Amino acid sequence: MSLLGGNDLKEQQKINDLELKINREKQKLDKKLTRQKILLGAFLVDALEKDSVEGLKKYTADNLLDFLSRQTDKDLMADLVRGLGGEVGFDPSEQGIIN
């Protein structure tokens, strides 16, 4: 064992342990944020289905597809927008999406 750098392995192990803890905490936070988004989405779907918030259906129908950036997401939400009375400027079946 060298007199210089003898504690390097111990220090590296401490760093590894701390990085592992950080990653676990990040995963917990990601799961928490995902759960919050799911619950918020369920709340909004309920409000849309019950038409309990004046103007929410129209606002959603008019703006949802513009909010989405990926075409696959727009294709996925097209039927919902139509169900809310909105217009869809494309046909998902032409995009390879089967309804």
C-alpha positions as CSV (number, residue, x, y, z in Angstrom):
1,M,0.0,0.0,0.0
2,S,1.3,3.4,-1.0
3,L,1.6,6.2,1.5
4,L,0.2,8.5,-1.1
5,G,-3.4,7.9,-2.3
6,G,-4.1,5.2,0.2
7,N,-7.6,6.6,0.9
8,D,-8.5,7.0,-2.7
9,L,-10.5,3.8,-2.9
10,K,-12.5,4.8,0.2
11,E,-13.2,8.2,-1.1
12,Q,-14.2,6.8,-4.5
13,Q,-16.6,4.4,-2.7
14,K,-18.1,7.3,-0.8
15,I,-18.6,9.2,-4.1
16,N,-20.2,6.2,-5.7
17,D,-22.6,5.7,-2.7
18,L,-23.6,9.4,-2.9
19,E,-24.2,9.2,-6.6
20,L,-26.4,6.1,-6.0
21,K,-28.4,8.0,-3.4
22,I,-28.8,11.0,-5.7
23,N,-30.1,8.7,-8.5
24,R,-32.6,7.1,-6.2
25,E,-33.9,10.4,-5.1
26,K,-34.2,11.6,-8.7
27,Q,-36.2,8.5,-9.5
28,K,-38.5,9.1,-6.5
29,L,-39.0,12.7,-7.7
30,D,-39.7,11.6,-11.3
31,K,-42.3,9.1,-10.1
32,K,-43.9,11.7,-7.9
33,L,-44.1,14.2,-10.8
34,T,-45.5,11.5,-13.1
35,R,-48.2,10.6,-10.6
36,Q,-49.1,14.3,-10.2
37,K,-49.5,14.6,-14.0
38,I,-51.7,11.5,-14.1
39,L,-53.9,12.7,-11.3
40,L,-54.2,16.2,-12.9
41,G,-55.1,14.6,-16.2
42,A,-57.8,12.4,-14.6
43,F,-59.2,15.5,-12.9
44,L,-59.3,17.4,-16.2
45,V,-60.9,14.5,-18.1
46,D,-63.5,14.3,-15.4
47,A,-64.2,18.0,-15.7
48,L,-64.4,17.7,-19.5
49,E,-66.8,14.7,-19.4
50,K,-69.1,16.4,-16.9
51,D,-68.8,19.8,-18.7
52,S,-68.4,21.2,-15.2
53,V,-66.1,24.2,-16.1
54,E,-67.7,26.7,-18.5
55,G,-65.5,27.1,-21.6
56,L,-63.1,24.2,-20.8
57,K,-64.3,22.0,-23.6
58,K,-64.1,24.7,-26.2
59,Y,-60.7,25.8,-24.9
60,T,-59.4,22.3,-25.0
61,A,-60.8,21.5,-28.4
62,D,-59.4,24.8,-29.8
63,N,-55.9,24.6,-28.3
64,L,-54.9,21.0,-27.4
65,L,-53.5,20.0,-30.8
66,D,-51.5,23.3,-31.0
67,F,-50.0,22.5,-27.6
68,L,-48.7,19.2,-28.8
69,S,-45.5,19.1,-30.8
70,R,-45.2,15.5,-31.9
71,Q,-47.4,14.3,-34.7
72,T,-47.9,10.9,-33.0
73,D,-49.3,12.8,-30.0
74,K,-51.6,14.8,-32.2
75,D,-52.8,11.7,-33.9
76,L,-53.5,10.1,-30.5
77,M,-55.6,13.1,-29.3
78,A,-57.5,13.8,-32.6
79,D,-60.5,11.7,-31.6
80,L,-60.7,13.4,-28.2
81,V,-60.6,16.8,-29.9
82,R,-63.4,15.8,-32.3
83,G,-65.4,14.4,-29.4
84,L,-65.1,17.8,-27.7
85,G,-66.5,19.5,-30.9
86,G,-63.1,20.6,-32.2
87,E,-61.8,20.4,-35.7
88,V,-58.8,18.4,-36.7
89,G,-56.9,19.7,-39.7
90,F,-55.5,16.2,-40.6
91,D,-56.8,12.7,-40.9
92,P,-55.0,10.3,-38.5
93,S,-56.0,7.3,-40.7
94,E,-53.9,8.9,-43.5
95,Q,-51.0,9.1,-41.1
96,G,-51.0,5.3,-40.6
97,I,-53.1,5.5,-37.5
98,I,-56.0,3.0,-37.4
99,N,-59.1,4.3,-35.5
